[in-house]
């Protein structure tokens, strides 16, 4: 049995979820060619707006979804993390968010925390 190919992980804080939908809509052609994984609420919103995408759903971030994606990073199953962060709102599960971003750094996973960086990283995928 072959290993699953690495996935793109999609996460967005509540105030950034609409931005994630707009971004994913703009890049749906590239995203549709990759395995996708998302935290529960972000992924559910994406699937509602872009039903043609195949997205594996984790739990919502506060219920452990960030940690589930962190585990996938450790296993080498995430090749790109798009995590649209809202730095202006409090996040009760901030420790989980920091752990996830730390794992992306430790395991050298390209990570976009804003739309400008997400556009650059997805453009690179589109060229390959």
C-alpha positions as CSV (number, residue, x, y, z in Angstrom):
1,X,0.0,0.0,0.0
2,X,1.4,3.4,-1.0
3,X,1.7,6.4,1.4
4,X,-1.0,9.1,0.8
5,X,0.4,12.2,-1.0
6,X,1.0,15.2,1.2
7,X,-1.9,17.5,1.6
8,X,-2.6,21.2,1.7
9,X,-4.0,22.2,5.1
10,X,-6.5,25.1,5.2
11,X,-7.4,26.9,8.5
12,X,-8.9,30.3,9.2
13,X,-9.8,32.1,12.3
14,X,-13.5,33.1,12.5
15,X,-13.0,36.6,11.2
16,X,-10.8,35.3,8.3
17,X,-13.1,32.5,7.1
18,X,-14.8,34.7,4.5
19,X,-11.3,35.6,3.2
20,X,-10.4,31.9,3.0
21,X,-13.5,31.2,0.9
22,X,-12.7,34.1,-1.5
23,X,-9.1,32.9,-1.7
24,X,-10.0,29.3,-2.3
25,X,-12.5,30.3,-4.9
26,X,-9.9,32.3,-6.8
27,X,-7.5,29.3,-6.6
28,X,-9.9,26.5,-7.0
29,X,-8.2,25.0,-10.1
30,X,-4.9,24.6,-8.3
31,X,-6.6,23.4,-5.1
32,X,-8.7,20.8,-6.9
33,X,-5.4,19.1,-8.1
34,X,-4.2,18.5,-4.5
35,X,-5.4,16.6,-1.4
36,X,-6.9,19.0,1.0
37,X,-7.4,18.9,4.7
38,X,-9.1,21.6,6.9
39,X,-10.3,22.2,10.4
40,X,-14.0,21.5,10.8
41,X,-15.6,24.9,10.6
42,X,-13.3,26.2,7.9
43,X,-13.6,23.1,5.8
44,X,-17.4,22.9,6.2
45,X,-17.7,26.5,4.9
46,X,-15.4,25.8,2.0
47,X,-17.3,22.7,1.0
48,X,-20.6,24.6,1.1
49,X,-19.2,27.2,-1.3
50,X,-16.9,25.0,-3.3
51,X,-18.6,21.5,-3.4
52,X,-16.3,20.4,-6.2
53,X,-13.3,20.3,-3.8
54,X,-12.5,17.2,-1.9
55,X,-11.6,18.2,1.6
56,X,-10.9,15.9,4.6
57,X,-12.4,17.5,7.7
58,X,-10.7,17.5,11.1
59,X,-12.4,18.7,14.3
60,X,-12.9,22.5,14.7
61,X,-9.7,24.2,15.9
62,X,-10.8,24.7,19.5
63,X,-11.9,21.1,19.7
64,X,-8.6,19.7,18.6
65,X,-8.5,20.3,14.9
66,X,-5.3,22.3,15.1
67,X,-3.7,19.5,17.0
68,X,-4.9,16.9,14.4
69,X,-3.3,18.9,11.6
70,X,-0.2,19.3,13.7
71,X,0.0,15.5,13.9
72,X,-0.3,15.3,10.1
73,X,2.6,17.7,9.9
74,X,4.7,15.5,12.2
75,X,3.8,12.5,10.0
76,X,5.0,14.3,6.9
77,X,1.5,14.4,5.4
78,X,1.2,18.2,5.0
79,X,3.1,19.9,2.3
80,X,1.6,23.4,2.7
81,X,-0.2,25.1,5.5
82,X,-2.5,28.1,4.8
83,X,-3.6,29.4,8.2
84,X,-5.3,32.8,7.9
85,X,-4.7,34.3,11.3
86,X,-6.7,37.1,12.9
87,X,-4.2,38.9,15.1
88,X,-6.8,41.4,16.3
89,X,-9.2,39.0,18.1
90,X,-8.6,36.9,21.2
91,X,-8.3,33.2,20.7
92,X,-9.0,31.0,23.8
93,X,-7.1,28.1,22.2
94,X,-4.0,30.3,21.4
95,X,-1.7,27.6,22.8
96,X,-2.9,25.1,20.2
97,X,-2.4,27.7,17.4
98,X,1.2,28.4,18.6
99,X,1.9,24.6,18.8
100,X,0.7,24.2,15.2
101,X,2.7,27.0,13.8
102,X,5.8,25.8,15.8
103,X,5.4,22.4,14.2
104,X,5.2,23.9,10.7
105,X,8.5,25.7,11.4
106,X,10.2,22.7,13.0
107,X,9.2,20.4,10.1
108,X,10.0,23.0,7.4
109,X,6.4,23.2,6.1
110,X,5.7,26.3,4.0
111,X,3.1,28.3,5.9
112,X,1.0,31.3,4.9
113,X,-0.6,33.3,7.6
114,X,-2.0,36.0,5.4
115,X,-3.4,36.3,1.9
116,X,-0.3,37.8,0.3
117,X,1.8,34.9,1.3
118,X,-0.9,32.4,0.4
119,X,-1.0,33.8,-3.1
120,X,2.7,33.4,-3.5
121,X,2.8,29.9,-2.3
122,X,-0.2,28.7,-4.4
123,X,1.3,30.4,-7.5
124,X,4.4,28.3,-6.9
125,X,2.3,25.2,-6.8
126,X,0.5,26.2,-9.9
127,X,3.8,26.4,-11.8
128,X,4.7,22.9,-10.8
